[in-house]
Amino acid sequence: MGEHVEGVTDRAYAKYEDLRGKTVFITGGGSGIGAYLTAAFAAQGAKVAFVSLAQDAGEALCDAVERASGIRPFFQPCDIRDVAALQHCMSRTIERFGNIGVLINNAARDDRHDLGNMTAADWDSSINTNLRPHYFTAQVAMPSMRAEGGGSIINVGSNSANLGLAGYPIYVTAKAGIVGLTRALARELGPSNIRVNALIPGWVMTKRQQELWVTPEALAQCLAEQSLKHAIAGEDIADAALFLASAHARMITGQSLIVDGGRAMT
């Protein structure tokens, strides 16, 4: 059922007072990195809304975050491949909480595959999960943020694109596309004081990763390639997202903030 829900609320994050009362919309906010993002922004006193596929995990996270922060996130089940449904969830968030000030495109699916076994339908499904939603959420957020006098869009990528990792080429393609989209939207939306940045995690030790792909050998290889010899936690990504969303990053846009321990292929 996603992350250990109590664990995601354990971190005492730095406080960014300008985030208090902000409406924050997060895709994939019910599990993995997204669960840490949901908890971290609620701890700031933000009004957090998120979409996720798993109903039970989403409600359990809401319960845990409410116990820890006194703020209950607004959870809506949604398959983000359905653009109309996703945009409807954003509209419902605006109706409930007011204009969106922070948008985090976090949801992704890193299923392993290779060149020989994928169909055109598989390609479309992966791109429609890992890249397309980022464009259409920004489409809804734009007038909302303009009405607020500005905002912050954070697109979560992956250092798999920087490193050119094998084992999931469509996913890597989508993650590379996120950086291009981020730079284009930063240029387009900058005159409206809307900042757009990419947040690029390394291999984060979420429950899904540990259950499916983390082995002692794979982790040892990853750490050998990192300059910092510590495994990356969900809190490390949430720390960076809080900064990018806050007024402390007011002159940062069109950039990629890489949180991967300084990893380079050897």
C-alpha positions as CSV (number, residue, x, y, z in Angstrom):
1,M,0.0,0.0,0.0
2,G,2.4,2.7,-1.2
3,E,5.0,4.0,1.3
4,H,4.9,3.3,5.0
5,V,2.5,6.2,5.6
6,E,3.7,7.1,9.0
7,G,7.3,7.3,7.8
8,V,6.6,10.0,5.2
9,T,5.5,12.4,8.0
10,D,8.6,11.9,10.2
11,R,10.8,14.6,8.7
12,A,11.0,18.1,10.2
13,Y,11.4,20.2,7.1
14,A,12.8,23.7,6.9
15,K,10.0,26.3,7.0
16,Y,9.1,28.5,4.0
17,E,6.5,30.9,5.3
18,D,5.4,32.0,1.8
19,L,4.1,28.5,1.2
20,R,1.6,28.7,4.0
21,G,-1.9,28.8,2.6
22,K,-0.7,28.1,-1.0
23,T,-2.8,25.7,-3.1
24,V,-0.5,22.9,-4.2
25,F,-1.5,20.3,-6.8
26,I,0.6,17.1,-7.1
27,T,0.2,14.3,-9.6
28,G,1.1,10.9,-8.2
29,G,1.0,12.3,-4.7
30,G,-0.2,9.1,-3.0
31,S,2.9,7.0,-3.1
32,G,6.7,6.9,-3.7
33,I,8.3,10.3,-4.0
34,G,4.9,11.9,-4.3
35,A,3.9,10.8,-0.8
36,Y,6.8,12.7,0.7
37,L,5.9,15.8,-1.4
38,T,2.3,15.7,-0.1
39,A,3.5,15.4,3.5
40,A,6.2,18.1,3.1
41,F,3.9,20.7,1.7
42,A,1.2,20.0,4.2
43,A,3.8,20.5,6.9
44,Q,4.3,24.0,5.5
45,G,0.6,24.8,6.0
46,A,-0.2,24.6,2.3
47,K,-3.5,23.4,1.0
48,V,-2.4,20.2,-0.8
49,A,-4.4,18.3,-3.4
50,F,-3.1,15.2,-5.1
51,V,-4.2,12.6,-7.6
52,S,-3.1,9.0,-7.5
53,L,-4.4,5.6,-8.7
54,A,-4.7,3.7,-5.5
55,Q,-7.8,4.7,-3.4
56,D,-6.8,2.9,-0.2
57,A,-3.2,4.2,-0.2
58,G,-4.4,7.7,-0.9
59,E,-6.8,7.7,1.9
60,A,-4.3,6.2,4.3
61,L,-1.8,8.9,3.4
62,C,-4.4,11.6,4.0
63,D,-5.0,10.1,7.5
64,A,-1.3,10.1,8.3
65,V,-0.7,13.6,7.0
66,E,-3.7,15.0,8.9
67,R,-2.5,13.4,12.2
68,A,1.0,14.9,11.7
69,S,0.1,18.4,10.4
70,G,-3.5,19.0,11.2
71,I,-4.2,19.5,7.5
72,R,-6.0,16.9,5.4
73,P,-5.0,16.8,1.8
74,F,-7.6,16.6,-0.9
75,F,-7.2,13.3,-2.6
76,Q,-8.9,12.4,-5.9
77,P,-8.3,9.0,-7.7
78,C,-7.3,9.6,-11.3
79,D,-5.6,7.9,-14.1
80,I,-3.4,10.7,-15.5
81,R,-3.5,9.2,-19.0
82,D,-7.1,10.5,-19.1
83,V,-6.4,14.2,-19.8
84,A,-10.0,15.3,-19.3
85,A,-10.3,13.5,-16.0
86,L,-6.9,15.0,-14.8
87,Q,-7.9,18.5,-15.8
88,H,-11.3,18.0,-14.1
89,C,-9.5,17.1,-10.8
90,M,-7.5,20.3,-11.1
91,S,-10.7,22.3,-11.6
92,R,-12.3,20.7,-8.5
93,T,-9.1,21.6,-6.6
94,I,-9.5,25.3,-7.6
95,E,-13.1,25.2,-6.6
96,R,-12.2,23.9,-3.2
97,F,-9.0,25.6,-2.4
98,G,-8.7,28.6,-4.8
99,N,-6.1,29.3,-7.5
100,I,-3.2,26.9,-7.8
101,G,0.1,28.4,-6.7
102,V,2.3,25.4,-7.0
103,L,2.0,22.5,-9.5
104,I,4.2,19.4,-9.2
105,N,4.1,17.0,-12.1
106,N,5.5,14.0,-10.2
107,A,3.5,10.9,-11.4
108,A,5.6,8.4,-13.5
109,R,5.8,4.7,-14.3
110,D,9.3,3.2,-14.7
111,D,8.3,-0.2,-15.9
112,R,11.2,-2.1,-17.4
113,H,11.1,-2.9,-21.2
114,D,13.4,-3.2,-24.2
115,L,13.3,-2.2,-27.8
116,G,12.2,-5.5,-29.1
117,N,9.1,-6.1,-27.0
118,M,7.1,-2.8,-27.1
119,T,4.2,-2.0,-29.4
120,A,2.9,1.4,-30.6
121,A,0.2,1.1,-27.9
122,D,2.8,0.5,-25.3
123,W,4.7,3.6,-26.4
124,D,1.6,5.7,-26.2
125,S,0.7,4.5,-22.8
126,S,4.2,5.2,-21.4
127,I,4.4,8.7,-23.0
128,N,0.8,9.4,-21.8
129,T,1.9,8.6,-18.3
130,N,5.4,10.0,-18.2
131,L,5.3,13.2,-20.3
132,R,1.9,14.2,-21.8
133,P,0.3,15.1,-18.4
134,H,2.9,17.7,-17.7
135,Y,1.8,19.8,-20.6
136,F,-1.9,19.6,-19.9
137,T,-1.7,20.3,-16.2
138,A,0.3,23.4,-17.0
139,Q,-2.5,24.4,-19.4
140,V,-4.9,24.5,-16.5
141,A,-2.5,26.0,-14.0
142,M,-1.5,28.9,-16.2
143,P,-4.6,31.1,-15.8
144,S,-4.9,30.2,-12.2
145,M,-1.3,31.2,-11.5
146,R,-1.6,34.4,-13.6
147,A,-4.6,35.4,-11.4
148,E,-2.3,34.9,-8.4
149,G,0.4,37.1,-9.8
150,G,2.7,34.1,-10.4
151,G,3.4,30.6,-9.4
152,S,5.8,27.7,-9.6
153,I,5.7,24.6,-11.8
154,I,8.0,21.7,-10.9
155,N,8.4,18.8,-13.4
156,V,9.9,15.8,-11.8
157,G,12.4,14.1,-14.3
158,S,15.0,11.4,-13.7
159,N,18.8,11.2,-14.0
160,S,18.2,8.1,-16.1
161,A,18.0,10.5,-19.0
162,N,21.3,12.2,-18.1
163,L,23.0,8.9,-17.7
164,G,21.3,7.2,-20.7
165,L,20.4,4.1,-18.6
166,A,19.4,1.0,-20.4
167,G,16.3,-1.1,-19.5
168,Y,13.5,1.3,-20.2
169,P,14.1,3.4,-23.3
170,I,10.6,4.9,-23.6
171,Y,10.7,6.1,-20.0
172,V,14.2,7.6,-20.6
173,T,12.9,9.4,-23.7
174,A,9.9,10.9,-21.7
175,K,12.2,12.0,-18.9
176,A,14.5,13.8,-21.4
177,G,11.4,15.4,-23.0
178,I,10.4,16.8,-19.6
179,V,13.6,18.9,-19.5
180,G,12.8,20.4,-23.0
181,L,9.2,21.1,-22.0
182,T,10.4,22.7,-18.8
183,R,12.7,25.1,-20.7
184,A,10.1,26.0,-23.3
185,L,7.4,26.7,-20.7
186,A,9.8,28.7,-18.5
187,R,10.3,31.0,-21.5
188,E,6.6,31.2,-22.4
189,L,5.4,31.8,-18.8
190,G,8.2,33.9,-17.4
191,P,6.5,37.2,-18.3
192,S,3.6,36.1,-16.1
193,N,6.0,35.5,-13.2
194,I,5.4,31.7,-13.4
195,R,8.6,29.8,-12.8
196,V,9.1,26.4,-14.4
197,N,11.9,24.1,-13.3
198,A,12.8,20.4,-13.5
199,L,13.6,18.4,-10.4
200,I,15.8,15.5,-11.4
201,P,16.1,12.7,-8.8
202,G,18.6,9.9,-8.8
203,W,17.7,6.4,-7.6
204,V,15.4,7.1,-4.6
205,M,14.8,4.2,-2.2
206,T,11.0,4.2,-2.3
207,K,9.1,1.1,-1.4
208,R,8.4,0.3,-5.1
209,Q,12.1,0.4,-6.0
210,Q,13.0,-1.7,-3.0
211,E,10.4,-4.3,-3.8
212,L,11.1,-4.5,-7.5
213,W,14.7,-3.6,-8.3
214,V,16.9,-2.8,-5.4
215,T,19.4,-5.6,-4.7
216,P,22.6,-5.4,-2.6
217,E,24.6,-5.6,-5.8
218,A,22.6,-2.9,-7.7
219,L,22.7,-0.5,-4.7
220,A,26.4,-1.0,-4.3
221,Q,27.0,-0.2,-7.9
222,C,24.8,2.9,-7.7
223,L,26.7,4.2,-4.6
224,A,30.0,3.5,-6.3
225,E,28.9,5.8,-9.1
226,Q,27.7,8.5,-6.7
227,S,30.1,11.1,-5.2
228,L,28.1,11.1,-2.0
229,K,28.0,7.6,-0.6
230,H,24.5,7.7,0.8
231,A,21.3,6.2,-0.6
232,I,18.8,8.9,-1.7
233,A,15.6,9.2,0.4
234,G,12.2,10.6,-0.5
235,E,12.8,13.5,2.0
236,D,15.9,14.6,-0.1
237,I,13.6,15.2,-3.1
238,A,10.9,16.9,-1.0
239,D,13.5,19.3,0.5
240,A,14.5,20.4,-3.1
241,A,10.9,20.7,-4.2
242,L,10.0,23.0,-1.2
243,F,12.9,25.3,-2.1
244,L,12.0,25.4,-5.8
245,A,8.3,26.2,-4.9
246,S,9.2,28.9,-2.5
247,A,10.0,32.6,-2.9
248,H,13.7,31.7,-2.0
249,A,13.9,30.5,-5.6
250,R,12.2,33.5,-7.1
251,M,14.9,34.1,-9.8
252,I,15.3,30.4,-10.7
253,T,13.5,29.2,-13.8
254,G,14.1,27.0,-16.8
255,Q,16.6,25.0,-14.7
256,S,17.2,21.4,-13.8
257,L,18.0,20.8,-10.1
258,I,19.7,17.4,-9.9
259,V,19.5,15.5,-6.7
260,D,21.4,12.3,-7.4
261,G,24.4,12.4,-5.0
262,G,26.7,13.4,-7.9
263,R,26.2,10.2,-9.8
264,A,28.3,9.5,-12.9
265,M,28.7,6.3,-14.9
266,T,32.1,4.6,-14.3
